[in-house]
């Protein structure tokens, strides 16, 4: 089966092709227009998708060496995400499906982050996935393919959102998460103790307090001090976020009794989170799977593998497929 996948949930236009040989292409067109605003502007995002989606899909097909006539089905992100952005991808996918008379498969973006781990690996069920992105932070108990139970989630800011907002406080460019990770490698995680909220309150998360604490801390320091210790502050922030995530993941493992855990989402590329999770998995005798860096952030390859898994189960959709903005 040859699957063309399209991802347009936020500010990256992506297309990928999956064949019997696996992922053959994964093209991502990022939108630089949002940098000047320090965050994604929904209307500008949807307009940029309209301009780039056709050429992105064409490039994915060319790189894969597969023609549109050889595509058997189209997988497309259905949500959650920005409605305008999702509509561009879904309408484009519907147009192709109609013109070629081939089935369409709607994919949940958060499911796809989890199943990105299945591109290069074969994780065993049941498992717990820690999905961490700019918009979501979730602990998901996965009993079998597409049989999910969200057992923990953020009550306010997502971890990725906290990274970006604290980065803005520190004067770092958007998106700040990767920059904080880079600076953290040369910093001292014990330089300052930032709050780790809700550690003893179930499996839910809260990062708004950390954001506020960072705001007050930076405000009360001299500008020269913040600049001099920027690496240390970033390392301390990363430590606080990673500690909460890993401690909650450990608690979820004990609660469910699983032997397999996954990291997923854009923040799963964070080096401190990876290191701490690997250490925890080794101590507990768990099998840990983490996607390649290129499959962590929003990309169509994860939509393709999820579409393939849904197709194997006969889970196709029709042209009434509609976007949804939230879970």
N, C-alpha and C positions, 0 to 999 in steps of 0.2 A: 504493500500500500504506500502510495506517495501522498504526503500531506503537506499542504501549504498552510503556514500559520501566520497570523497577523496579531500584533500587540500594539495597542494605542491607548492604554488606560490613563496615562498621565502626560509626560512631556517627551517621551521617547517613541519614535515611530520605528517599529521593528518588524521584520519578516524573516521567516526561516523555512527551510524545506527538510522534511523527514522522509527517508526512503528505507528500504530493507537493510541498507548499510548504516543506518543511524542518521544523526544530524549532519546534513551535507552543507548547510549554510546557515548563518545567523547574522543578519545585517541589522545594525542599530544606527538610526539617524537621530542624534541628540539635538536639542533646541537650545541654542546659546542666548536667545532673545530674553530669557528669564533672568539672566545673571544680573542685569542692571536693576531688577526689582527685588532681589534677595529672596525670591520664591517664585513658584509657578503661577502665572496668570492664566486662568482657564480659557478665556476667549482667545488669547494669543496662541495658546497650545493647540486648540482645535483648528485654527487657521493654518498653523504650521504643519499639522498632520495632513491637511488637504493638499498642501503644496508638495509634500515629500512622499506620500504613501505609494503612489503609482511607481515612481522610480525605485523606491526601496524594495517593493515586491519584485520588480523586474530584475534588480540586481541580485536578489536572493535566488531567483530562478536561474539566472545566468551562472552564478557561482556554483550552484548545485549541479549544473549541466542537465537540468530538467526543464522541459517545455511545459507551458500551461496545459497543453493537450494531454500531458502525462499525469496530471494531478488528479487523484481519485477523490479527495475531499478537502475541505477548507476548515481549519480550526481558527477561531477568533475569540479574543478576550471579550467577555460579556459584562464583566464587572468584578469587583467594585472599582470605581475610578471616577474621573471627571466625565460627566454625561456627554458634553460636546465632543471630547476626544474619543470616547467609546463609540459614539454614533458614526464618526468618520470611518473607523475600522470596520464596524459592523455593516454599514451601508456598502462599503467597498467589497467586503467579503460576500455579501448577498448578491451584488452585481456580478461578481465572478461566478458564484455558484449557479446563478440563473442562466448566465450565458453558456456555461459548460454543462449544465444539467447534472451537477454533482452535489452530494449532500454537504451540509454545513454543521459544524459542531461548536456550540457555545462553551467557553471555558471560564471557570471561576479563577480570577487572577491569583487569589490566595492559595487555592488548590495547586495551581501551577508552580508557585514557589516551592511547595513541598515536593512535588513530583519532578522538579528539576534535578533532584538527587538520583532519579532513575535514568537519567541520560547516560551516565557512565557507570552506575552501580545497580545492584539488585538488593535493596534493603528488605529485611524480613519483617513481616507483620506478626503481631501488632507492634506499634511503635509510637513514640511521642516526638512531635516536631515542634521545635521552637522557631516560630516564624517572626522575624523582626525586620520591619521596614520603616519608611518614613511616615506611613499612615496607619500601620498596625503593629501591635505586639501581642502575640498569641501563643498559648500552649495548646496544641491540638493532639488529642488521642486518636490515632488512626488504627481502627480495628482491621480493616481490609480496604482495598482500593475504593475510594469515594465514600467510605463509611467513617465519617468524622464526628468527633465530639470536641467542641472548644471547652477546655477545662480551666483555662485562665486567659485573661485579656487585660489590656490597659484600661484604667478608669478615666484617663485624661489624655495626656500626651503620649504618643508612641516613642519608642527609644530613638528611632531615626529622627523624629521631629525634635526631640530634646537635643540631639547632637547638632542639628542645623540651627536651632534657636540659640543655643549656647555659643556656637561658632559665630553667629551674628553679633552677640554681645562682645565677643573677643575680637571682632573686626575681621574675621576670616571670610573669604569668598564663599558664595553659595554654589553647590551644596557643600556644607562644612564637614560632614561626616568623614569623608576620605582624608581631608586635610588634618582634622583632629587626630585621626589614626596615625597619620604620618608623623606629626609633631610629637605624639605620645611616645614613640619609640625612643626618643632622646630625652624623655622626662622622667621624673620620679613620681610613681603612683601614690606614694605616701606623703607627698609634699603638703597636701591639704585634704582634710576629711570632709567630703561632701555627703549629704544624707542619702541613705539607702532605705527608701520607703517601703512599708507593708511587708517586711521580711517575714513577719510572724502572723500574717493575716491571709491565709489561704494561698491561692495560686494567681491572684490578680496582681497587676502592676500599677504603679503610679510614678510618673516622672516630672510632674508639674512642680513639685517641691524642690527637686534638684535644679530645675531651670531657674526658679526664683532665688535659690541659694547662690547660684553662680552669678546671677545679676547683682545681688547685694554685695557679694564678695568683690567682684571686679569694680563696682562703683566705689567701694570703700578703700581701694588701693590707688596709689599713685600710678599714673600712666606708664612711667618708666619701669616701675616694679612689675606691672603686668607684662610689659614687653620683654623684660629680662627673664621672667619666669614663665613665659608662654608655654614652653614644652612641658613644664611641670604641672601647670594648671590643666592642660589638655590630658596629660596622663592621669591626673587625679579624677577628672570627669569620666574618662574612659573606664577607670577602675570602678567607680561607683556604679556605672551603668552595667558593666560586664558582671560585676559581683552579684547584683540583683538578678540578672537574667539567669546566671548559672545556678545560683542557690534555688531559684524557683524551679528550674529544670530538674535539679536533683530531687526536690520535693515531689515533683510530678512523677518521676521515675519510681520513687518509693511508693507512691499512692497507687500507681497502675501496675507495677510489677513487670514492666517491659524490659527487654534486653537490648533493644535497638532505639537509638535516638538520632534525630536529624536536626541540622541547622538549615534555615531557609530565609530568603529575603535579602534585601540590600545590605543590611547591617551584619549579616553573617559573613561579610567580607572583612569585618573588623578583626585585626590581628590579635588584640588582647582577648576578645570574646572567643576566638578560635583556640587560642592557647589554653585558656581556662577550661573550655569545654573538653578539649582533648585530655587535659590532666584529670578532670572529673571522670570521664569515661574510662580512663585507664584504672583509676582507683576503684571504680565500681564494677569493672569487668564488663563494660557495655560495648556494643558495636556502634561506632559513630560514623555518620556520613555527612559530608559537607560538599556542596557543589563547587565546581570551578568558579573562580572569581567572575568570569564572563557570564556565568549562569546565575549569579546572585542577584544582580540588579535587574530591572525590568528588561525582558528580552523575549523574542518570539520562539526561541528554542524550547523554553519551558512550556509554552503554549502548545508547541508541536508534540512533545512527548505526552502531555496530558491529553491532547486530542487523540493521539494514537491509542492510549489506554482506554479512553471512552469508546472509541470506535471498536476496539476488541470486545467490549461489553455490549455493543450494539446501541450505544447511547448517542444517537444522532438527534439533531433538532430540525425544525422547519424554518421557513422564511418569516415566520412570526416572531423570531428571536428578537428579544428586546434587551437594552442595556439596563443595568442597575447600578446605582451610585454607591450603595453601601451594603454591608452584609446583612 
